[in-house]
Amino acid sequence: MSTRVAVLVFPGTNCELDVVVALEALGGTPELVFHTARDLRGADAVVVPGGFAHGDYLRTGALARFSPVMAAVADHAAAGGPVVGICNGFQILTEAGLLPGALQKNAGLKFLCRTVACRVETRRSVLTGHAEPGAVLQLPINHFEGAYRCDEATLAELRADDRVVLRYVENPNGSLDGIAGVANEGGNVVGLMPHPERASDALLGSTDGVVLLESLLDVRARV
């Protein structure tokens, strides 16, 4: 039986079908779950995809974190279930308190849409279990508010606990410490700004995202 993945949809989400197609191609069973839902329909894992949840009004991700489905996501995460937030999804997870830190406007105040090199820093997360530390992946970014920020104490904890999942080889947006993705203490909640689903087929110019998505789908081997 394949891994069931709840792919959340908020008003303004626009990357949900990209995630669905990529996961299906790898043998997963994704299901779209609207933000008003109060349960995850028995999903094994959750993906919070990219886009502009609630139009990014007020502050990016700040409105989405109050959607009913986020209570179910928090319960899933607390029970050790895999949760991955991509781009806007990363922003939502920080606003919801499921990941530390925040995402601010890019250095230079420019929207960035290009493929960048990202280095895998750890295997100790649900997103990098199949990846090799030190491997450099070519992954697309597509954001205006992607610069990761946290206080010094939090950064020290992330480093000490091996919770920086990905770093940019050449920092494109001014992220603190070149951080492109982080995990929670248990490694089961991960947020990243690059889009692995957009690097999952040769037609897209890179298949480097496959190793990350396959790691997520391997949840059944971990339970």
C-alpha positions in Angstrom: 0.0 0.0 0.0 1.5 3.3 -1.0 2.0 6.3 1.3 -1.0 8.6 1.6 -0.1 12.2 1.5 -2.4 15.1 2.4 -1.6 18.1 0.2 -3.1 21.1 1.8 -5.0 23.8 -0.3 -5.5 27.3 1.0 -7.2 30.1 -1.0 -4.2 31.3 -3.1 -2.2 28.1 -3.1 -0.9 27.4 -6.6 1.6 24.6 -6.3 -0.6 21.8 -5.0 -1.1 20.1 -8.4 2.7 20.2 -9.0 3.1 18.3 -5.8 0.4 15.8 -6.6 1.8 15.0 -10.0 5.4 14.5 -8.6 4.2 12.3 -5.7 2.0 10.2 -8.0 4.9 9.6 -10.4 6.9 8.2 -7.5 4.2 5.9 -6.4 2.6 8.0 -3.6 -1.1 8.5 -3.1 -1.6 12.3 -2.7 -5.0 13.8 -1.8 -5.9 17.4 -1.8 -7.2 18.6 1.6 -8.9 22.0 1.8 -8.0 24.4 4.6 -11.4 24.2 6.2 -11.0 20.4 6.8 -10.7 19.4 10.5 -8.9 16.1 9.8 -6.3 14.7 7.5 -8.4 11.7 6.3 -5.9 9.2 7.5 -2.9 10.5 5.7 0.5 9.2 6.5 2.3 12.5 5.7 1.4 16.1 5.0 2.7 18.6 2.4 2.0 22.3 2.7 2.7 23.5 -0.8 3.7 26.8 -2.2 1.6 29.7 -3.4 0.1 32.8 -1.8 -2.1 31.5 1.0 -5.0 34.0 1.6 -3.2 36.3 -0.8 -0.3 36.8 1.7 -2.3 39.6 3.2 -1.3 40.9 6.7 1.9 38.8 6.7 2.9 35.8 4.7 1.4 32.7 6.3 -0.1 34.6 9.2 -3.7 34.0 8.1 -3.2 30.4 7.0 -1.9 29.3 10.4 -5.5 29.9 11.8 -7.2 27.7 9.2 -9.0 24.7 10.8 -6.8 22.1 9.1 -3.7 23.5 10.9 -4.9 22.0 14.2 -4.9 18.6 12.6 -1.5 19.2 11.1 -0.2 20.2 14.6 -1.6 17.0 16.1 -0.1 14.9 13.3 3.3 16.6 13.9 3.1 16.1 17.6 2.5 12.4 17.1 5.7 12.2 15.0 4.0 12.3 11.6 5.9 13.7 8.6 5.0 17.3 7.7 6.9 19.2 4.9 6.3 22.9 4.0 7.5 24.1 0.7 8.1 27.8 0.1 4.8 29.4 1.2 4.3 26.2 3.2 7.5 26.8 5.0 6.3 30.3 5.9 3.1 28.9 7.2 4.9 26.3 9.4 7.0 29.0 11.0 3.9 31.2 11.6 2.1 28.2 13.2 5.1 27.6 15.5 5.8 24.2 14.1 9.3 25.4 13.0 11.5 28.1 14.5 12.4 31.4 12.9 10.7 33.4 10.2 11.0 34.2 6.5 11.7 37.8 5.5 11.9 39.7 2.3 14.9 38.8 0.1 18.0 40.9 0.2 17.8 43.6 -2.5 13.9 43.3 -2.3 13.8 41.3 -5.5 11.6 38.4 -6.4 13.7 35.4 -7.3 12.8 32.7 -9.8 15.6 30.5 -10.9 17.4 27.2 -10.2 20.0 27.3 -7.4 22.5 24.8 -5.9 21.5 23.5 -2.5 23.7 21.3 -0.3 22.3 18.5 1.8 23.5 19.0 5.4 21.9 16.1 7.2 20.0 12.8 6.7 18.3 13.3 10.0 15.0 14.5 8.6 11.9 13.0 6.9 13.0 14.9 3.7 16.6 13.8 3.5 16.7 10.2 4.7 17.7 9.0 1.2 20.1 11.8 0.5 23.8 12.0 1.1 25.1 14.8 3.3 27.3 17.0 1.1 25.4 16.2 -2.1 24.5 19.3 -4.1 21.0 19.4 -5.6 19.8 21.8 -8.3 16.4 23.0 -7.1 14.2 25.9 -8.3 13.3 28.8 -6.0 10.3 31.1 -6.6 9.9 33.6 -3.8 10.1 37.2 -2.6 10.1 36.5 1.2 12.5 33.7 1.4 15.3 35.0 3.6 15.4 32.8 6.8 15.9 34.6 10.1 16.1 33.5 13.7 17.8 34.7 16.9 21.4 33.7 17.8 20.2 31.2 20.4 18.0 29.4 17.9 20.7 29.4 15.3 23.1 27.8 17.8 20.5 25.1 18.6 19.8 24.4 14.9 23.5 23.9 14.3 24.2 21.9 17.4 21.2 19.6 16.9 21.9 19.0 13.2 18.6 20.6 12.2 19.8 22.6 9.2 18.5 20.4 6.4 19.7 22.3 3.3 22.0 25.3 2.7 22.4 27.4 -0.4 25.8 26.9 -2.0 25.7 30.6 -3.1 23.2 32.5 -0.9 20.6 34.0 -3.3 18.3 35.8 -0.9 20.3 36.8 2.2 19.2 33.9 4.4 21.0 33.7 7.7 23.8 31.2 7.6 22.8 30.3 4.0 19.8 28.3 5.3 17.4 26.9 2.7 15.6 24.5 5.0 15.3 23.5 8.6 13.7 20.7 10.7 12.1 20.6 14.1 13.7 18.7 17.0 12.3 15.4 15.9 13.2 15.8 12.3 9.6 15.0 11.3 8.7 18.6 10.4 10.7 20.2 7.7 10.4 23.5 5.9 12.3 24.6 2.8 12.2 27.4 0.3 13.3 25.5 -2.9 10.7 23.4 -4.7 11.7 19.7 -5.0 8.5 19.0 -6.9 9.7 21.3 -9.7 12.8 19.2 -10.0 11.2 15.8 -10.3 11.3 15.1 -14.1 14.0 15.5 -16.8 11.5 17.7 -18.7 11.7 20.2 -15.9 15.5 20.5 -16.2 16.4 18.6 -13.0 15.5 15.4 -11.2 17.4 16.3 -8.1 14.2 16.8 -6.1 13.3 13.1 -6.5 15.6 12.0 -3.6 13.8 14.4 -1.3 10.3 13.3 -2.3 11.3 9.7 -2.1 12.5 10.2 1.4 9.2 11.7 2.4 7.3 8.7 0.8 9.4 6.3 2.7 7.3 7.1 5.8 5.9 3.6 5.9 9.3 2.1 6.4 9.7 4.3 9.5 6.4 3.3 11.2 
